[in-house]
Amino acid sequence: MTQNRFAWPAVVAVVGVLAVGLFLWPPAYNDVQLPTSLLNVSMLVLLSLAAALMIWTPTPFWLAFLVTAAAAPIAVMLRVSVEVVSDPTSHNLWPLEVVLAAFTGGFFAALGTGMGWLIARARGARPATTP
C-alpha cells in the first residue's frame, strides 16, 4: 500500500484554516482589525504545523510552506464570503484583507517551515539540498 504524499499536507491545511478561523470568525465585524486580529495563538499553531510537517513527514519545503501560509487567507475569505451574503457592502476592501492575511500567514509559515527544515536536517532526516 503506497502512502499518499499529499495526505498530511491536506490535514495540516484543514487544521490550519480551523485554527485561524476559531479566533477570526466569532468576533463581530467591527471588532476585527487585520492583521492584528490574526496575531494570536492561531499563528503559533500555523508555525507549529509547518514545523511538524517538515520534521515528521516527507513533505517538500515549498508544499509545507504553501499549505500553512494559505490557511490565513482562506479563513479570511470564508469570513468575507459569509458576511457579504448578509450585507454586500460590508467588505469593500476584501482584496486588501486577503493580502494582509497572506503576508501574516506567510511570515509565520516561513518561520515554521524553516525551523522544521533545520531541525529535520540536524536529525539527519533531510538531505542538505532541500531548502
Secondary structure as the mmCIF struct_conf table of DSSP 4:
data_model
#
loop_
_struct_conf.conf_type_id
_struct_conf.id
_struct_conf.beg_label_comp_id
_struct_conf.beg_label_asym_id
_struct_conf.beg_label_seq_id
_struct_conf.end_label_comp_id
_struct_conf.end_label_asym_id
_struct_conf.end_label_seq_id
HELX_LH_PP_P HELX_LH_PP_P1 THR A 2 ASN A 4
TURN_TY1_P TURN_TY1_P1 ARG A 5 PHE A 6
HELX_RH_AL_P HELX_RH_AL_P1 ALA A 7 LEU A 24
BEND BEND1 TRP A 25 PRO A 27
HELX_RH_3T_P HELX_RH_3T_P1 TYR A 29 ASP A 31
TURN_TY1_P TURN_TY1_P2 LEU A 34 PRO A 35
HELX_RH_3T_P HELX_RH_3T_P2 THR A 36 LEU A 38
BEND BEND2 ASN A 40 ASN A 40
HELX_RH_AL_P HELX_RH_AL_P2 VAL A 41 TRP A 56
BEND BEND3 THR A 57 THR A 57
HELX_RH_AL_P HELX_RH_AL_P3 PHE A 61 ALA A 69
TURN_TY1_P TURN_TY1_P3 ALA A 70 ALA A 70
HELX_RH_AL_P HELX_RH_AL_P4 ALA A 71 SER A 86
TURN_TY1_P TURN_TY1_P4 PRO A 88 THR A 89
BEND BEND4 SER A 90 SER A 90
TURN_TY1_P TURN_TY1_P5 ASN A 92 LEU A 93
HELX_RH_AL_P HELX_RH_AL_P5 TRP A 94 ALA A 122
TURN_TY1_P TURN_TY1_P6 ARG A 123 GLY A 124
BEND BEND5 ARG A 126 ARG A 126
TURN_TY1_P TURN_TY1_P7 ALA A 128 THR A 129
#
